[in-house]
């Protein structure tokens, strides 16, 4: 991400030695599921570990439940915090479906079945889950910690980049769910924006870096 390049600049790396090779999803495969029926309102997909903040997701869901009694939640993934997360959802009375760990082939249909992808994180160099959501036209709400924030996920364009405050996230989810016109716009924008992040562009960055190394005299 550009954040990574800024880090290298901070340590004195010359501009001519900096190259971008974004993480990406198989956009063409995911795009086939664009426009699928929406069975769920919000989605969590990732490891059930502290850094991925699944309990933050639960708190947002709990707040949403108070405003939307029929809230439908989908969770994908696994990890050591799984049982505490699922129990917290049960305690909050949230209607959720937990699918566990899924293969890459299974992911597109499940992403496409949700209206909004929530992507909290304490730290992520990028966050390819955001690519996967955008590639099926699902708007993303995230924070500034993942590299994908403000590069793939653009605030007010195809999602929101918010402070890690559950109340603020709840407000923005509600705003998007209640405004179909804005959701449709965000959905189309998500699908369009993610096309920039593709395998050819990623490979080009690596090729340029390799070519640079071939020209460098290490002696």
HELIX and SHEET records of a PDB file:
HELIX    1   1 UNK A    2  UNK A   10  1                                   9    
HELIX    2   2 UNK A   15  UNK A   17  5                                   3    
HELIX    3   3 UNK A   27  UNK A   31  1                                   5    
HELIX    4   4 UNK A   50  UNK A   52  5                                   3    
HELIX    5   5 UNK A   54  UNK A   67  1                                  14    
HELIX    6   6 UNK A   82  UNK A   92  1                                  11    
HELIX    7   7 UNK A  104  UNK A  112  1                                   9    
HELIX    8   8 UNK A  128  UNK A  134  1                                   7    
HELIX    9   9 UNK A  166  UNK A  178  1                                  13    
HELIX   10  10 UNK A  180  UNK A  194  1                                  15    
HELIX   11  11 UNK A  199  UNK A  215  1                                  17    
SHEET    1   A 6 UNK A  95  UNK A 100  0                                        
SHEET    2   A 6 UNK A  72  UNK A  76  1                                        
SHEET    3   A 6 UNK A  40  UNK A  45  1                                        
SHEET    4   A 6 UNK A 114  UNK A 119  1                                        
SHEET    5   A 6 UNK A 139  UNK A 142  1                                        
SHEET    6   A 6 UNK A 159  UNK A 161  1                                        
END                                                                             
